[in-house]
Amino acid sequence: MTDRAETLGELRASGWVSRPVKDEIRANAVAKISNGDVLFDGVVGYEDTVMPQLENALLAGHDVIFLGERGQAKTRMIRSLTGLLDEWLPIVAGSEINDDPYAPVSKHARDLIDEMGDDTPIHWVHRDARYGEKLATPDTSIADLIGEVDPIKVAEGRYLSDELTLHYGMVPRTNRGVFAINELPDLAERIQVGLLNILEERDVQIRGYKIRLPLDVILFASANPEDYTNRGRIITPLKDRFGSQIRTHYPLDAELEYAIMEAEARPLSIGETAGVTVPAYLGEVVANFSQLARASNHVNQRSGVSVRLSVSNYEALAANALRRGLRAGEHAIVARVDDLDALAASSIGKIEIEALEDGREGAIFDSLVKGAVLTVFKERVDPSFTTPIVDAFEEGLVVHTGEDMSSDELAALVEQVPPLREPVGSLAEGDPSAASVAAAVEFVLEGLHLSKRLNKDDSGTSATYRGRL
């Protein structure tokens, strides 16, 4: 920052050129797209659907509204837009609304430049400070968004007609930046009217003053479809002023869901280096659970099944494995099928289960978990490996599993039932540890039970598998 201009004269001499924020974003987006760079880090699954539409909107200089259910990265994408702004921006020093030194808007900036000319001090603002966000609530007022008279300034002796008595709202304070309104339909309709000029005439008019502040701001908003049509609504003139409306969506398949879970979930550590391992096949079970919930007639689809459900379930699975492993005194901890019971606490509050009978929530949850396990089992385990295992059980073999059994005890079943070796080795992916082998053994046995090839007797946290004959 030492080579940045400190006065208006130095800024002119440096050759710096002022440009509207939409042109600034467009130019930086063009540079990234030309270089093949990703516009937004940490957003997965939108490469062929949402991103092309958003890139079009940015190149066209549109204000945008994202329409989609909860947990679809709408806010994350909006907040990431600051990465398309120039890193530093010069403003008139002391300006509350980021006044352009070449085209000042506020009375403070105009008076200062009239008085000091080329000696007007310049301040540089980082792009992260050029972002403003407001969660729309029914009590949001015009004063919050646009501005109002500041009684403190009046008490200091200024006249009400003095423009310096204004207290600027959040939108003017984000001048020359990006402003976002989340849950736009929750904003009272009379307040939405106050946004009309911002989106079309690009200015604000503050009550009681014959002033207009020509603002340079790009506006983004988010809304849920249910709110969009029922709980609240966006007034028609406001919808008309948004250049683009982009529909977001949940991950289209379990693979994308799993990728998001791995990126978002917080790892659990036992010590400085050791941690809990969640086998890939159990991670896929968690991802498939969410996918099945979104397709279930027993789940209220209007409220959505957020990706946050998958992340919370993944963390709950690891947490239960950690608790179990610590109680067993194990140093290498790997999540097992037993730990899937922990998903109930992290799921029931995040999805709205619709059942004709009271108390059916638990049964519906269990059905979704079993469906997810069976789906992954069929994808992961070669059927040719399972017939010898089933034959061993039909000859009278009985196997006990459960949370109270150590990894060593479960891993020993591979020696007791040699046909387990092939599918377990495939699932363990070369990890010979007892914890990894034990997890794979449980998964194979549960998959065979759900495939109706083994019987299972549940007893609390324990289970017994035996042949069906």
C-alpha positions as CSV (number, residue, x, y, z in Angstrom):
1,M,0.0,0.0,0.0
2,T,3.0,2.3,0.3
3,D,2.9,3.1,-3.4
4,R,-0.8,4.1,-3.4
5,A,-1.8,7.7,-4.1
6,E,-2.6,9.6,-0.9
7,T,-4.2,12.7,-2.4
8,L,-6.5,13.4,-5.3
9,G,-3.7,15.0,-7.3
10,E,-1.5,11.9,-6.9
11,L,-4.4,9.7,-7.9
12,R,-4.9,11.7,-11.2
13,A,-1.2,11.6,-11.9
14,S,-1.1,7.8,-11.4
15,G,-3.5,7.3,-14.3
16,W,-6.1,5.5,-12.2
17,V,-9.4,5.2,-14.0
18,S,-12.8,5.1,-12.3
19,R,-15.3,2.6,-13.6
20,P,-18.8,1.4,-12.5
21,V,-18.8,-1.6,-10.2
22,K,-20.7,-3.7,-12.8
23,D,-17.9,-2.9,-15.3
24,E,-15.3,-3.8,-12.7
25,I,-16.9,-7.2,-12.0
26,R,-17.4,-7.8,-15.7
27,A,-13.8,-7.1,-16.5
28,N,-12.5,-9.3,-13.7
29,A,-14.9,-12.1,-14.7
30,V,-13.8,-11.9,-18.3
31,A,-10.1,-12.3,-17.1
32,K,-10.9,-15.3,-15.0
33,I,-13.1,-17.0,-17.6
34,S,-10.4,-16.4,-20.3
35,N,-7.8,-18.0,-18.1
36,G,-10.0,-21.0,-17.3
37,D,-10.1,-20.1,-13.6
38,V,-13.0,-21.0,-11.3
39,L,-15.1,-17.9,-10.4
40,F,-16.2,-19.3,-7.0
41,D,-14.2,-21.6,-4.8
42,G,-16.0,-24.1,-2.6
43,V,-19.2,-24.4,-4.7
44,V,-19.6,-27.9,-6.1
45,G,-22.1,-29.3,-8.5
46,Y,-23.2,-26.1,-10.3
47,E,-20.6,-26.2,-13.1
48,D,-23.1,-27.1,-15.9
49,T,-26.3,-25.6,-14.5
50,V,-26.1,-22.5,-12.2
51,M,-22.6,-21.2,-13.1
52,P,-23.2,-20.6,-16.8
53,Q,-26.3,-18.6,-15.9
54,L,-24.5,-16.6,-13.3
55,E,-21.6,-15.9,-15.6
56,N,-24.0,-14.6,-18.2
57,A,-25.7,-12.4,-15.6
58,L,-22.3,-10.9,-14.5
59,L,-21.2,-10.3,-18.1
60,A,-24.5,-8.7,-18.9
61,G,-24.2,-6.5,-15.8
62,H,-27.5,-7.7,-14.3
63,D,-28.8,-7.6,-10.7
64,V,-29.6,-11.2,-9.7
65,I,-32.1,-13.0,-7.6
66,F,-31.3,-16.6,-6.6
67,L,-34.3,-18.8,-6.2
68,G,-33.9,-22.1,-4.4
69,E,-34.5,-24.2,-1.3
70,R,-32.5,-23.9,1.9
71,G,-28.9,-25.1,1.9
72,Q,-28.2,-24.6,-1.8
73,A,-25.1,-22.3,-1.4
74,K,-27.0,-19.1,-2.5
75,T,-25.5,-16.9,0.2
76,R,-22.0,-18.5,-0.3
77,M,-22.1,-17.6,-4.0
78,I,-23.1,-14.0,-3.3
79,R,-20.4,-13.5,-0.7
80,S,-17.8,-14.9,-3.1
81,L,-18.6,-12.1,-5.6
82,T,-16.1,-9.9,-3.7
83,G,-13.4,-12.0,-5.4
84,L,-14.4,-10.3,-8.6
85,L,-13.8,-6.8,-7.3
86,D,-10.5,-5.0,-7.6
87,E,-8.4,-5.6,-4.5
88,W,-8.2,-2.0,-3.5
89,L,-10.4,1.0,-4.3
90,P,-9.7,4.7,-3.7
91,I,-12.4,6.8,-1.9
92,V,-12.5,10.3,-0.5
93,A,-11.1,10.1,3.0
94,G,-13.8,10.2,5.7
95,S,-16.6,9.3,3.3
96,E,-19.4,7.1,4.7
97,I,-20.5,6.0,1.3
98,N,-17.2,5.2,-0.5
99,D,-17.3,8.4,-2.6
100,D,-15.6,8.2,-6.0
101,P,-12.8,10.9,-5.9
102,Y,-13.6,11.8,-9.5
103,A,-17.4,11.9,-9.0
104,P,-18.3,12.6,-5.3
105,V,-21.9,12.0,-4.2
106,S,-22.2,13.0,-0.6
107,K,-22.1,16.5,0.6
108,H,-19.1,15.7,2.8
109,A,-17.0,14.6,-0.2
110,R,-18.1,17.4,-2.4
111,D,-17.3,20.1,0.1
112,L,-14.0,18.5,0.9
113,I,-12.9,18.5,-2.7
114,D,-14.2,22.0,-3.3
115,E,-12.1,23.1,-0.3
116,M,-8.9,21.2,-0.8
117,G,-8.8,20.4,-4.6
118,D,-5.9,18.1,-5.5
119,D,-4.8,18.0,-1.9
120,T,-8.0,16.1,-0.9
121,P,-6.8,13.0,1.1
122,I,-7.6,9.6,-0.4
123,H,-8.2,6.4,1.5
124,W,-8.0,2.9,0.0
125,V,-10.7,0.3,0.8
126,H,-10.2,-3.4,0.5
127,R,-12.7,-5.4,-1.6
128,D,-13.9,-7.3,1.4
129,A,-15.1,-4.1,2.9
130,R,-17.2,-3.4,-0.2
131,Y,-19.8,-6.0,0.6
132,G,-23.0,-5.4,2.5
133,E,-25.7,-8.0,3.5
134,K,-29.1,-7.8,5.2
135,L,-31.3,-10.6,6.2
136,A,-34.8,-9.5,5.3
137,T,-37.1,-9.6,8.3
138,P,-40.6,-8.1,8.8
139,D,-39.2,-5.4,11.1
140,T,-36.7,-4.1,8.5
141,S,-37.3,-0.4,7.9
142,I,-36.4,2.1,5.2
143,A,-34.1,3.7,7.6
144,D,-32.1,0.4,7.9
145,L,-31.7,0.1,4.1
146,I,-31.7,3.7,2.8
147,G,-31.2,6.1,5.7
148,E,-32.9,8.6,8.0
149,V,-32.3,11.8,10.0
150,D,-29.7,11.4,12.7
151,P,-31.1,13.0,15.8
152,I,-27.6,13.3,17.3
153,K,-26.4,15.4,14.4
154,V,-29.5,17.6,14.8
155,A,-28.8,18.0,18.5
156,E,-25.3,19.2,17.6
157,G,-26.9,22.3,16.0
158,R,-27.4,21.4,12.4
159,Y,-30.6,22.3,10.6
160,L,-33.0,19.6,9.5
161,S,-32.5,20.8,6.0
162,D,-28.8,20.2,6.2
163,E,-27.8,17.1,4.2
164,L,-25.1,16.4,6.8
165,T,-27.8,15.4,9.3
166,L,-28.4,12.2,7.3
167,H,-27.5,8.8,8.7
168,Y,-27.0,6.6,5.7
169,G,-28.5,3.1,5.6
170,M,-26.8,-0.1,4.5
171,V,-27.3,0.3,0.8
172,P,-25.6,3.8,0.5
173,R,-22.8,2.6,2.7
174,T,-22.2,-0.2,0.2
175,N,-21.9,2.3,-2.7
176,R,-19.4,1.1,-5.3
177,G,-19.8,-2.5,-4.0
178,V,-22.1,-5.5,-3.8
179,F,-25.2,-5.5,-1.6
180,A,-27.2,-8.7,-0.8
181,I,-30.7,-9.2,0.7
182,N,-31.4,-12.7,1.9
183,E,-34.9,-14.1,2.1
184,L,-36.3,-11.1,0.1
185,P,-40.0,-12.2,0.3
186,D,-39.9,-11.7,4.0
187,L,-39.3,-8.0,3.4
188,A,-42.5,-6.0,3.8
189,E,-44.0,-4.9,0.5
190,R,-43.9,-1.2,1.4
191,I,-40.1,-1.6,2.1
192,Q,-39.6,-3.4,-1.2
193,V,-40.9,-0.3,-2.9
194,G,-37.9,1.5,-1.5
195,L,-35.6,-0.7,-3.6
196,L,-37.2,0.2,-6.9
197,N,-35.1,3.3,-7.6
198,I,-31.9,1.4,-6.6
199,L,-32.5,-1.2,-9.2
200,E,-33.6,1.0,-12.1
201,E,-32.6,4.7,-11.6
202,R,-29.6,3.6,-9.5
203,D,-30.2,6.2,-6.8
204,V,-31.9,6.6,-3.4
205,Q,-34.3,9.2,-2.2
206,I,-34.3,9.9,1.5
207,R,-37.5,11.0,3.2
208,G,-37.8,14.7,3.9
209,Y,-34.9,15.8,1.6
210,K,-34.9,17.1,-1.9
211,I,-31.7,15.1,-2.6
212,R,-30.9,12.1,-4.8
213,L,-27.9,10.0,-4.2
214,P,-26.8,8.4,-7.5
215,L,-25.4,5.1,-6.2
216,D,-23.2,2.6,-8.0
217,V,-24.2,-0.8,-6.5
218,I,-24.9,-4.2,-7.8
219,L,-27.8,-5.9,-6.0
220,F,-28.2,-9.7,-5.3
221,A,-31.1,-11.3,-3.5
222,S,-32.1,-14.8,-2.4
223,A,-35.5,-16.4,-1.9
224,N,-37.0,-19.8,-1.2
225,P,-39.6,-21.0,-3.7
226,E,-42.2,-21.6,-0.9
227,D,-41.7,-18.1,0.4
228,Y,-41.7,-16.8,-3.1
229,T,-45.3,-17.8,-3.6
230,N,-46.9,-18.3,-0.2
231,R,-45.5,-16.9,3.0
232,G,-44.4,-13.7,1.4
233,R,-44.0,-12.3,-2.1
234,I,-41.8,-10.1,-4.1
235,I,-43.8,-7.3,-5.6
236,T,-44.1,-7.4,-9.4
237,P,-42.3,-4.1,-10.2
238,L,-39.3,-5.3,-8.1
239,K,-39.1,-8.7,-9.8
240,D,-39.2,-6.9,-13.1
241,R,-36.1,-4.9,-12.2
242,F,-33.9,-7.8,-11.5
243,G,-32.0,-8.6,-14.7
244,S,-31.7,-12.3,-14.0
245,Q,-33.4,-14.9,-11.9
246,I,-31.3,-18.1,-11.4
247,R,-32.7,-21.3,-10.0
248,T,-30.4,-23.3,-7.7
249,H,-30.7,-26.9,-6.9
250,Y,-29.5,-29.7,-4.6
251,P,-26.7,-32.1,-5.7
252,L,-28.0,-34.1,-8.6
253,D,-26.4,-37.4,-7.4
254,A,-24.8,-39.0,-4.3
255,E,-21.3,-38.5,-5.7
256,L,-21.6,-34.7,-5.6
257,E,-23.3,-34.9,-2.2
258,Y,-20.4,-36.9,-0.9
259,A,-17.9,-34.4,-2.3
260,I,-19.6,-31.5,-0.6
261,M,-19.8,-33.4,2.7
262,E,-16.0,-34.1,2.6
263,A,-15.3,-30.5,1.9
264,E,-17.6,-29.0,4.5
265,A,-17.5,-31.5,7.5
266,R,-15.2,-30.7,10.4
267,P,-12.6,-33.5,11.0
268,L,-12.5,-35.0,14.4
269,S,-9.1,-35.5,16.0
270,I,-8.2,-37.8,18.9
271,G,-4.8,-36.4,19.5
272,E,-2.3,-34.3,17.6
273,T,-2.2,-36.6,14.6
274,A,-4.8,-39.4,15.0
275,G,-8.4,-38.9,14.0
276,V,-11.6,-40.7,13.1
277,T,-11.8,-42.3,9.7
278,V,-15.1,-42.6,7.9
279,P,-14.8,-45.2,5.2
280,A,-15.8,-44.0,1.8
281,Y,-18.7,-46.5,1.6
282,L,-20.2,-45.2,4.8
283,G,-19.8,-41.6,3.5
284,E,-21.7,-42.7,0.5
285,V,-24.4,-44.1,2.7
286,V,-24.9,-40.7,4.3
287,A,-25.0,-39.0,0.9
288,N,-27.6,-41.6,-0.3
289,F,-29.7,-41.0,2.8
290,S,-30.2,-37.4,1.8
291,Q,-30.8,-38.4,-1.8
292,L,-33.5,-40.9,-0.8
293,A,-35.0,-38.3,1.6
294,R,-35.5,-35.9,-1.3
295,A,-37.3,-38.5,-3.2
296,S,-39.4,-39.9,-0.3
297,N,-43.2,-39.3,-0.2
298,H,-42.9,-39.3,3.6
299,V,-40.7,-36.2,3.7
300,N,-42.1,-32.7,3.1
301,Q,-40.3,-31.7,-0.1
302,R,-41.6,-28.1,0.1
303,S,-39.3,-27.5,3.1
304,G,-36.4,-29.1,1.3
305,V,-33.7,-31.5,2.5
306,S,-30.7,-29.3,2.9
307,V,-27.1,-30.3,2.1
308,R,-26.5,-29.2,5.7
309,L,-28.3,-32.4,6.7
310,S,-25.6,-34.5,4.9
311,V,-22.8,-32.5,6.6
312,S,-24.4,-32.8,10.0
313,N,-25.0,-36.5,9.6
314,Y,-21.4,-37.1,8.4
315,E,-20.2,-35.3,11.5
316,A,-22.6,-37.2,13.8
317,L,-21.4,-40.5,12.3
318,A,-17.8,-39.6,13.0
319,A,-18.6,-38.3,16.5
320,N,-20.4,-41.6,17.5
321,A,-17.4,-43.6,16.2
322,L,-15.1,-41.4,18.3
323,R,-17.2,-41.9,21.4
324,R,-17.4,-45.7,20.9
325,G,-13.7,-45.9,20.1
326,L,-12.7,-43.9,23.2
327,R,-14.8,-46.1,25.5
328,A,-13.2,-49.2,24.0
329,G,-9.8,-47.8,24.4
330,E,-9.0,-48.0,20.7
331,H,-6.3,-45.8,19.1
332,A,-7.3,-46.3,15.5
333,I,-11.0,-45.5,15.1
334,V,-13.1,-46.2,12.0
335,A,-16.8,-45.6,11.7
336,R,-19.0,-48.7,11.5
337,V,-22.6,-49.5,10.6
338,D,-23.4,-49.4,14.3
339,D,-22.7,-45.7,14.3
340,L,-25.4,-44.9,11.8
341,D,-27.9,-44.9,14.6
342,A,-26.5,-41.5,15.6
343,L,-27.9,-40.0,12.5
344,A,-31.4,-39.9,14.1
345,A,-30.4,-37.0,16.3
346,S,-28.9,-35.0,13.5
347,S,-31.7,-35.8,11.0
348,I,-35.1,-35.6,12.6
349,G,-34.8,-31.9,13.3
350,K,-33.7,-31.1,9.8
351,I,-36.3,-32.9,7.7
352,E,-40.1,-32.7,8.1
353,I,-41.4,-36.2,8.1
354,E,-45.1,-36.5,7.1
355,A,-46.8,-39.6,8.5
356,L,-50.5,-40.4,9.0
357,E,-49.8,-42.1,12.3
358,D,-48.1,-40.5,15.3
359,G,-44.8,-42.1,16.2
360,R,-44.0,-43.2,12.6
361,E,-41.0,-40.8,12.3
362,G,-38.6,-43.4,13.7
363,A,-39.7,-46.1,11.3
364,I,-39.5,-43.8,8.3
365,F,-36.0,-42.7,9.4
366,D,-34.9,-46.4,9.8
367,S,-36.3,-47.2,6.3
368,L,-34.3,-44.3,4.7
369,V,-31.1,-45.5,6.5
370,K,-31.6,-49.1,5.4
371,G,-32.4,-48.0,1.9
372,A,-29.1,-46.0,1.7
373,V,-27.1,-48.9,3.1
374,L,-28.6,-51.4,0.6
375,T,-28.0,-49.0,-2.3
376,V,-24.3,-48.6,-1.5
377,F,-23.9,-52.4,-0.8
378,K,-25.3,-53.3,-4.2
379,E,-22.9,-50.8,-5.8
380,R,-19.8,-51.7,-3.8
381,V,-20.0,-55.5,-3.2
382,D,-19.6,-58.0,-6.0
383,P,-22.5,-60.5,-5.8
384,S,-20.2,-63.3,-6.6
385,F,-18.4,-62.8,-3.3
386,T,-21.5,-63.1,-1.2
387,T,-22.8,-66.6,-2.1
388,P,-20.1,-68.5,-0.2
389,I,-20.7,-66.2,2.9
390,V,-24.4,-67.0,2.8
391,D,-23.6,-70.7,2.4
392,A,-21.6,-70.6,5.6
393,F,-24.4,-69.1,7.6
394,E,-26.9,-71.6,6.2
395,E,-24.6,-74.3,7.6
396,G,-25.3,-73.0,11.1
397,L,-22.9,-70.1,11.5
398,V,-24.1,-67.4,13.9
399,V,-22.2,-64.1,14.2
400,H,-22.6,-61.4,16.9
401,T,-21.8,-57.8,16.2
402,G,-22.6,-54.5,17.9
403,E,-21.2,-51.4,19.6
404,D,-20.0,-53.3,22.6
405,M,-17.7,-55.5,20.4
406,S,-14.1,-54.5,19.9
407,S,-12.6,-54.1,16.5
408,D,-10.3,-57.0,17.1
409,E,-13.2,-59.3,17.8
410,L,-15.1,-58.3,14.7
411,A,-11.9,-58.5,12.5
412,A,-11.3,-62.0,13.7
413,L,-14.5,-63.0,11.9
414,V,-12.6,-62.9,8.6
415,E,-10.5,-65.9,9.8
416,Q,-13.7,-67.6,11.1
417,V,-15.5,-67.0,7.8
418,P,-12.8,-67.1,5.0
419,P,-15.3,-66.0,2.2
420,L,-15.5,-62.6,3.9
421,R,-11.9,-61.9,3.0
422,E,-12.6,-60.8,-0.6
423,P,-15.4,-58.3,-0.1
424,V,-13.9,-57.0,3.1
425,G,-10.5,-56.5,1.4
426,S,-12.2,-54.6,-1.4
427,L,-14.1,-52.3,1.1
428,A,-11.1,-51.8,3.3
429,E,-9.1,-50.6,0.3
430,G,-5.8,-52.1,1.4
431,D,-6.1,-50.9,5.1
432,P,-5.2,-54.0,7.1
433,S,-6.0,-52.4,10.5
434,A,-8.5,-54.2,12.7
435,A,-10.7,-51.2,12.9
436,S,-11.0,-50.9,9.1
437,V,-11.6,-54.7,8.7
438,A,-14.2,-54.7,11.5
439,A,-16.1,-51.8,9.8
440,A,-16.1,-53.7,6.5
441,V,-17.3,-56.9,8.1
442,E,-20.3,-55.2,9.7
443,F,-21.1,-53.5,6.4
444,V,-21.1,-56.8,4.5
445,L,-23.3,-58.6,7.1
446,E,-25.8,-55.7,7.2
447,G,-25.9,-55.6,3.4
448,L,-26.6,-59.3,3.2
449,H,-29.4,-58.9,5.8
450,L,-31.0,-56.0,3.9
451,S,-30.7,-58.1,0.7
452,K,-32.9,-60.7,2.5
453,R,-30.1,-63.3,2.5
454,L,-29.4,-63.3,6.2
455,N,-31.6,-62.9,9.3
456,K,-30.8,-60.4,11.9
457,D,-31.9,-60.1,15.5
458,D,-31.5,-56.7,17.1
459,S,-31.0,-56.3,20.9
460,G,-30.3,-52.7,21.8
461,T,-26.8,-51.9,20.6
462,S,-26.1,-55.6,19.6
463,A,-27.1,-57.7,16.6
464,T,-27.0,-61.3,15.8
465,Y,-26.8,-62.6,12.2
466,R,-27.8,-66.1,11.2
467,G,-28.9,-68.0,8.1
468,R,-32.5,-67.8,6.9
469,L,-33.0,-71.6,6.9
